[in-house]
């Protein structure tokens, strides 16, 4: 079994809420990467992150 299979097994064990949180964190990390590489401005980052939090209901997650 390779690590991809292991990750799939771990993913399948997560609850729907845990999966949603993991997706949010991945999307947040992507926005941070764009900001670090100056692909988006700080204002764009904050707007996009706020929209993401609103749409996914993740206001308590930093």
MDTraj code that builds the backbone (N, CA, C; nanometers):
import mdtraj as md
import numpy as np

residues = "UNK UNK UNK UNK UNK UNK UNK UNK UNK UNK UNK UNK UNK UNK UNK UNK UNK UNK UNK UNK UNK UNK UNK UNK UNK UNK UNK UNK UNK UNK UNK UNK UNK UNK UNK UNK UNK UNK UNK UNK UNK UNK UNK UNK UNK UNK UNK UNK UNK UNK UNK UNK UNK UNK UNK UNK UNK UNK UNK UNK UNK UNK".split()
xyz = np.array([
    [0.0851, -0.1177, 0.0000],
    [0.0000, 0.0000, 0.0000],
    [0.0896, 0.1240, 0.0000],
    [0.0686, 0.2132, -0.0958],
    [0.1504, 0.3346, -0.0988],
    [0.0838, 0.4457, -0.0162],
    [0.1532, 0.5585, -0.0043],
    [0.1027, 0.6661, 0.0811],
    [-0.0263, 0.7256, 0.0272],
    [-0.0456, 0.7213, -0.1042],
    [-0.1700, 0.7729, -0.1610],
    [-0.2884, 0.6900, -0.1120],
    [-0.2713, 0.5570, -0.1103],
    [-0.3774, 0.4705, -0.0605],
    [-0.4040, 0.4973, 0.0872],
    [-0.2986, 0.5156, 0.1629],
    [-0.3119, 0.5429, 0.3048],
    [-0.3868, 0.6742, 0.3262],
    [-0.3512, 0.7777, 0.2513],
    [-0.4205, 0.9050, 0.2638],
    [-0.5679, 0.8910, 0.2296],
    [-0.5993, 0.8112, 0.1285],
    [-0.7391, 0.7884, 0.0906],
    [-0.8147, 0.7196, 0.2039],
    [-0.7511, 0.6218, 0.2659],
    [-0.8149, 0.5525, 0.3787],
    [-0.8390, 0.6490, 0.4942],
    [-0.7388, 0.7316, 0.5245],
    [-0.7538, 0.8296, 0.6324],
    [-0.8650, 0.9282, 0.5990],
    [-0.8705, 0.9739, 0.4731],
    [-0.9720, 1.0692, 0.4298],
    [-1.1120, 1.0090, 0.4478],
    [-1.1273, 0.8837, 0.4106],
    [-1.2572, 0.8178, 0.4195],
    [-1.3046, 0.8019, 0.5636],
    [-1.2130, 0.8020, 0.6579],
    [-1.2488, 0.7895, 0.7995],
    [-1.2984, 0.9219, 0.8588],
    [-1.2720, 1.0329, 0.7918],
    [-1.3131, 1.1631, 0.8440],
    [-1.4632, 1.1821, 0.8328],
    [-1.5174, 1.2578, 0.9278],
    [-1.6587, 1.2935, 0.9206],
    [-1.6764, 1.3995, 0.8122],
    [-1.7978, 1.4205, 0.7642],
    [-1.8195, 1.5270, 0.6649],
    [-1.7711, 1.6634, 0.7142],
    [-1.7900, 1.6936, 0.8418],
    [-1.7442, 1.8223, 0.8963],
    [-1.5912, 1.8305, 0.8965],
    [-1.5246, 1.7211, 0.9303],
    [-1.3780, 1.7192, 0.9280],
    [-1.3260, 1.7350, 0.7855],
    [-1.3923, 1.6729, 0.6891],
    [-1.3535, 1.6882, 0.5485],
    [-1.3698, 1.8327, 0.5046],
    [-1.4801, 1.8941, 0.5461],
    [-1.5055, 2.0343, 0.5119],
    [-1.3958, 2.1245, 0.5702],
    [-1.3571, 2.0970, 0.6940],
    [-1.2513, 2.1751, 0.7582],
    [-1.1191, 2.1573, 0.6837],
    [-1.0860, 2.0355, 0.6450],
    [-0.9616, 2.0102, 0.5716],
    [-0.9616, 2.0811, 0.4368],
    [-1.0749, 2.0798, 0.3680],
    [-1.0866, 2.1514, 0.2410],
    [-1.0665, 2.3010, 0.2616],
    [-1.1283, 2.3556, 0.3671],
    [-1.1109, 2.4972, 0.3979],
    [-0.9636, 2.5303, 0.4217],
    [-0.8965, 2.4481, 0.5004],
    [-0.7556, 2.4739, 0.5318],
    [-0.6676, 2.4671, 0.4071],
    [-0.6982, 2.3751, 0.3157],
    [-0.6221, 2.3667, 0.1906],
    [-0.6441, 2.4907, 0.1052],
    [-0.7683, 2.5365, 0.0983],
    [-0.7988, 2.6560, 0.0196],
    [-0.7333, 2.7802, 0.0816],
    [-0.7335, 2.7871, 0.2146],
    [-0.6696, 2.8993, 0.2846],
    [-0.5197, 2.9004, 0.2555],
    [-0.4576, 2.7836, 0.2592],
    [-0.3146, 2.7717, 0.2310],
    [-0.2839, 2.8179, 0.0884],
    [-0.3713, 2.7826, -0.0058],
    [-0.3530, 2.8260, -0.1439],
    [-0.3597, 2.9784, -0.1538],
    [-0.4548, 3.0402, -0.0858],
    [-0.4627, 3.1860, -0.0845],
    [-0.3357, 3.2470, -0.0233],
    [-0.2849, 3.1865, 0.0833],
    [-0.1615, 3.2349, 0.1461],
    [-0.0442, 3.2255, 0.0488],
    [-0.0398, 3.1188, -0.0287],
    [0.0667, 3.1019, -0.1282],
    [0.0577, 3.2112, -0.2342],
    [-0.0630, 3.2382, -0.2811],
    [-0.0812, 3.3464, -0.3794],
    [-0.0333, 3.4794, -0.3220],
    [-0.0668, 3.5053, -0.1959],
    [-0.0264, 3.6301, -0.1318],
    [0.1258, 3.6381, -0.1188],
    [0.1884, 3.5296, -0.0746],
    [0.3341, 3.5262, -0.0580],
    [0.4069, 3.5522, -0.1891],
    [0.3491, 3.5067, -0.2982],
    [0.4129, 3.5216, -0.4298],
    [0.3661, 3.6454, -0.5042],
    [0.2943, 3.7323, -0.4326],
    [0.2431, 3.8575, -0.4877],
    [0.1521, 3.8375, -0.6087],
    [0.0843, 3.7243, -0.6119],
    [-0.0123, 3.6995, -0.7189],
    [-0.1443, 3.7708, -0.6889],
    [-0.1681, 3.7970, -0.5595],
    [-0.2840, 3.8748, -0.5171],
    [-0.2389, 3.9744, -0.4115],
    [-0.3169, 4.0810, -0.3968],
    [-0.2855, 4.1824, -0.2958],
    [-0.3386, 4.1383, -0.1595],
    [-0.2957, 4.2063, -0.0557],
    [-0.3441, 4.1785, 0.0797],
    [-0.4955, 4.1974, 0.0848],
    [-0.5457, 4.3009, 0.0181],
    [-0.6901, 4.3261, 0.0159],
    [-0.7644, 4.2115, -0.0536],
    [-0.7099, 4.1629, -0.1640],
    [-0.7720, 4.0503, -0.2340],
    [-0.7707, 3.9250, -0.1469],
    [-0.6590, 3.9028, -0.0775],
    [-0.6477, 3.7880, 0.0133],
    [-0.7551, 3.7950, 0.1213],
    [-0.7663, 3.9098, 0.1864],
    [-0.8618, 3.9248, 0.2952],
    [-1.0058, 3.9095, 0.2464],
    [-1.0354, 3.9655, 0.1299],
    [-1.1698, 3.9522, 0.0719],
    [-1.1989, 3.8060, 0.0393],
    [-1.1057, 3.7400, -0.0272],
    [-1.1260, 3.6000, -0.0658],
    [-1.1379, 3.5099, 0.0559],
    [-1.0544, 3.5322, 0.1563],
    [-1.0605, 3.4518, 0.2779],
    [-1.1932, 3.4741, 0.3507],
    [-1.2367, 3.5975, 0.3560],
    [-1.3660, 3.6279, 0.4182],
    [-1.4808, 3.5604, 0.3448],
    [-1.4782, 3.5677, 0.2120],
    [-1.5815, 3.5019, 0.1315],
    [-1.5791, 3.3508, 0.1533],
    [-1.4584, 3.2944, 0.1573],
    [-1.4435, 3.1505, 0.1791],
    [-1.5006, 3.1108, 0.3146],
    [-1.4691, 3.1883, 0.4173],
    [-1.5221, 3.1603, 0.5521],
    [-1.6740, 3.1678, 0.5535],
    [-1.7285, 3.2708, 0.4879],
    [-1.8740, 3.2871, 0.4839],
    [-1.9394, 3.1679, 0.4138],
    [-1.8902, 3.1333, 0.2977],
    [-1.9516, 3.0276, 0.2180],
    [-1.9395, 2.8907, 0.2826],
    [-1.8299, 2.8695, 0.3548],
    [-1.8070, 2.7372, 0.4148],
    [-1.8464, 2.7333, 0.5633],
    [-1.8832, 2.8484, 0.6189],
    [-1.9219, 2.8524, 0.7593],
    [-1.8073, 2.8206, 0.8533],
    [-1.6886, 2.8730, 0.8239],
    [-1.5690, 2.8421, 0.9017],
    [-1.5162, 2.9631, 0.9779],
    [-1.6051, 3.0355, 1.0436],
    [-1.5624, 3.1575, 1.1122],
    [-1.4774, 3.1329, 1.2349],
    [-1.4840, 3.0173, 1.2947],
    [-1.4040, 2.9884, 1.4131],
    [-1.2676, 2.9296, 1.3824],
    [-1.2364, 2.9094, 1.2533],
    [-1.1101, 2.8453, 1.2130],
    [-1.0111, 2.9524, 1.1701],
    [-0.8895, 2.9438, 1.2230],
    [-0.7853, 3.0399, 1.1836],
    [-0.6920, 2.9767, 1.0920],
])
top = md.Topology()
chain = top.add_chain()
for i, resn in enumerate(residues, 1):
    res = top.add_residue(resn, chain, resSeq=i)
    for name in ("N", "CA", "C"):
        top.add_atom(name, md.element.get_by_symbol(name[0]), res)
traj = md.Trajectory(xyz[None], top)
